Amino acid sequence: MRIGVPKEIKNHEYRVGLIPSSVQELVHHGHQVLVETGAGLGAGINDADYVAAGASIAQGADQVFAEADMIVKVKEPLAAERKKLRKGQILFTYLHLAPDAVQTQDLIDSGAICIAYETVTAANGSLPLLTPMSEVAGRLAPQVGAHSLEKAQGGRGVLLGGVPGVPAAEVVILGGGVSGSHAATIAVGMGAKVTVVDRSADALKRLSAQFGTAISTVFSTRAAIEELVRRADLLIGTVLIPGAAAPKLVTRDMLKTMKPGSVIVDVAIDQGGCVETSHATTHADPTYVIDDVVHYCVANMPGAVARTSTFALNNVTLPFALALADKGWKQALAQDAHLRNGLNVCEGKVTCEPVAQAHSLEYVKAESLLGL
Ligand SMILES: NC(=O)c1ccc[n+]([C@@H]2O[C@H](COP(=O)([O-])OP(=O)(O)OC[C@H]3O[C@@H](n4cnc5c(N)ncnc54)[C@H](O)[C@@H]3O)[C@@H](O)[C@H]2O)c1
C-alpha cells in the first residue's frame, strides 16, 4: 500500500502522523511511504531522517494526497485538505466530527474511508488512541501551573515544592483518571502537597494503591470541593464524563474564595471545562485572570510538546496503521471490532452513531457495510 503523510496545516500544530521508526516498520512490511517535505520539522524530524527510514519525500501536499492509498495525519483535515481526498482513500487521524457538521458533510462527499483515532476502543472500554494525549496533558498541567504561580506570570509567587522551612504549595486535582493520575505523578515529584478528588470509588482505590501516602484522596462532594478550592494554590481540572460536557464543579462563588494569585489549569476545557469561569485559550495567549485567579485553559496542551506527543501517539497508532496497510481496510475492520469502532464515515455513509445523531444524518452500521 502507498501511505501518505502530509504536513499538518492547522494553526500551531507541530505534530506529524508518522515518525521514522513507524515508516521503517511499514516499509519493512512491504509498503511505500510518501512524506511531505518538512512534515516532521515541528517535532524535530528532518526529511533526511525519513529518507533514511525508507520514505520518499513529496514536494507538496497535492502529491501526497494524489498518490497515497492511505493518509495518516494527526489533526482533522482542514477544508483545503478535504478537497484533496478521493473515493476509496483511507484517512486515519483525529476527526472530532460530532461538533463539526461542515467537515462531516465534506468527508461524506469525498467517498473516503475515514477512521477516527478518538473512537477506536480497547477491550477494557478505554479509548487507547486518546490516552497518550491525556497522559501528556496531565503531566504538563503541574509544569504550566508552577510557571503560572510565578509572580511575573500573575501568580502568588509560590514555589510548588517549597523549601526547607517554607511549606510546599497545595495542589488539588479534580478527577483522578488518566490525566489526573499523571498530573499527580509530576506534582508529587515537584514536592507539592497533592490531593486528588474523584467520584469513582475504583479510581480512588487505584490512586491510593499507586501513590500510598504521597497524596490524599477525597471523594467528590460539593462540600469537599468547596473546602479544597479555598485551600488550593494550584487547582487542576481533569474530570470527564465520556461523551458529555464536563460538569462545572467549581462555581463562580467558589472562585471568589480562592487565594489571590492562585492558579487554575482546566485540562478538561476541550469538553467545556470543569470551572464555571473557564474559556478556551491558545498557546499564543494561554492565561487570563478573573477574581485574581489565573486561568490556564489551553485546549490542545499536547501541542506544546510536539515531539513527545508525536512519539507517544505513534506508539499507539502504529499497530492499527500496520493492520490497515497489511490487510486493507475491509479485512482489517472486519477482523477487529475495536478498530471498526473508529470508522466514522465510509464511502459516503456515516457509520458512527453519535456523529449521525449530532447532525441528524442517517446512521449505517459499519457491520452492515462490511457484510458482517
Ligand atoms: N486540554 C487538553 O489539551 C487535553 C488533552 C488531553 C485530554 N484532555 C481532556 O482531559 C479530560 C480528562 O481526560 P482523561 O483521559 O483523564 O479522562 P478519564 O476518564 O481517564 O478521567 C476522568 C475522571 O474524572 C472523574 N470524574 C467524573 N466526574 C467527576 C466528578 N463529578 N467529580 C470528580 N471526579 C469526576 C472520573 O471518575 C474519572 O476518574 C478530558 O476532558 C480530556 O478530553 C484535554
The ligand as a Tripos MOL2 file, in Angstrom:
@<TRIPOS>MOLECULE
LIG
   44    48     1     0     0
SMALL
NO_CHARGES

@<TRIPOS>ATOM
      1 N1         -6.6470   20.3530   27.2400 N.am      1 LIG1
      2 C1         -6.0270   19.3950   26.5800 C.2       1 LIG1
      3 O1         -5.1190   19.6560   25.7990 O.2       1 LIG1
      4 C2         -6.3860   17.9670   26.8030 C.ar      1 LIG1
      5 C3         -5.5630   16.9350   26.3280 C.ar      1 LIG1
      6 C4         -5.9240   15.6150   26.5950 C.ar      1 LIG1
      7 C5         -7.0940   15.3510   27.2970 C.ar      1 LIG1
      8 N2         -7.8770   16.3860   27.7170 N.ar      1 LIG1
      9 C6         -9.1270   16.2050   28.4670 C.3       1 LIG1
     10 O2         -8.8780   15.9020   29.8180 O.3       1 LIG1
     11 C7        -10.0520   15.3480   30.3720 C.3       1 LIG1
     12 C8         -9.7280   14.1220   31.2000 C.3       1 LIG1
     13 O3         -9.3400   13.0540   30.3450 O.3       1 LIG1
     14 P1         -8.9100   11.6450   30.9520 P.3       1 LIG1
     15 O4         -8.4260   10.8200   29.8000 O.co2     1 LIG1
     16 O5         -8.0540   11.8490   32.1330 O.co2     1 LIG1
     17 O6        -10.3340   11.0760   31.4370 O.3       1 LIG1
     18 P2        -10.5780    9.8370   32.4260 P.3       1 LIG1
     19 O7        -11.9020    9.2800   32.0540 O.co2     1 LIG1
     20 O8         -9.4060    8.9290   32.4410 O.co2     1 LIG1
     21 O9        -10.6680   10.5260   33.8710 O.3       1 LIG1
     22 C9        -11.7450   11.3560   34.2390 C.3       1 LIG1
     23 C10       -12.0040   11.1520   35.7120 C.3       1 LIG1
     24 O10       -12.9620   12.1360   36.1090 O.3       1 LIG1
     25 C11       -13.7410   11.5340   37.1410 C.3       1 LIG1
     26 N3        -14.9630   12.3000   37.3680 N.ar      1 LIG1
     27 C12       -16.0730   12.3840   36.6040 C.ar      1 LIG1
     28 N4        -16.9840   13.1780   37.1890 N.ar      1 LIG1
     29 C13       -16.4420   13.6140   38.3640 C.ar      1 LIG1
     30 C14       -16.8800   14.4270   39.4230 C.ar      1 LIG1
     31 N5        -18.0930   14.9910   39.4110 N.pl3     1 LIG1
     32 N6        -16.0490   14.6380   40.4650 N.ar      1 LIG1
     33 C15       -14.8210   14.0950   40.4970 C.ar      1 LIG1
     34 N7        -14.3360   13.2750   39.5250 N.ar      1 LIG1
     35 C16       -15.1470   13.0440   38.4760 C.ar      1 LIG1
     36 C17       -13.9760   10.1130   36.6080 C.3       1 LIG1
     37 O11       -14.4000    9.2430   37.6430 O.3       1 LIG1
     38 C18       -12.5870    9.7750   36.0540 C.3       1 LIG1
     39 O12       -11.7900    9.1160   37.0180 O.3       1 LIG1
     40 C19       -10.9720   15.0590   29.1640 C.3       1 LIG1
     41 O13       -11.9000   16.0850   29.0100 O.3       1 LIG1
     42 C20        -9.9980   15.0600   28.0140 C.3       1 LIG1
     43 O14       -10.6360   15.3200   26.7680 O.3       1 LIG1
     44 C21        -7.5420   17.6780   27.4730 C.ar      1 LIG1
@<TRIPOS>BOND
     1     1     2 1
     2     2     3 2
     3     2     4 1
     4     4     5 ar
     5     4    44 ar
     6     5     6 ar
     7     6     7 ar
     8     7     8 ar
     9     8     9 1
    10     8    44 ar
    11     9    10 1
    12     9    42 1
    13    10    11 1
    14    11    12 1
    15    11    40 1
    16    12    13 1
    17    13    14 1
    18    14    15 2
    19    14    16 1
    20    14    17 1
    21    17    18 1
    22    18    19 2
    23    18    20 1
    24    18    21 1
    25    21    22 1
    26    22    23 1
    27    23    24 1
    28    23    38 1
    29    24    25 1
    30    25    26 1
    31    25    36 1
    32    26    27 ar
    33    26    35 ar
    34    27    28 ar
    35    28    29 ar
    36    29    30 ar
    37    29    35 ar
    38    30    31 1
    39    30    32 ar
    40    32    33 ar
    41    33    34 ar
    42    34    35 ar
    43    36    37 1
    44    36    38 1
    45    38    39 1
    46    40    41 1
    47    40    42 1
    48    42    43 1
@<TRIPOS>SUBSTRUCTURE
     1 LIG1         1 GROUP 0 **** ****
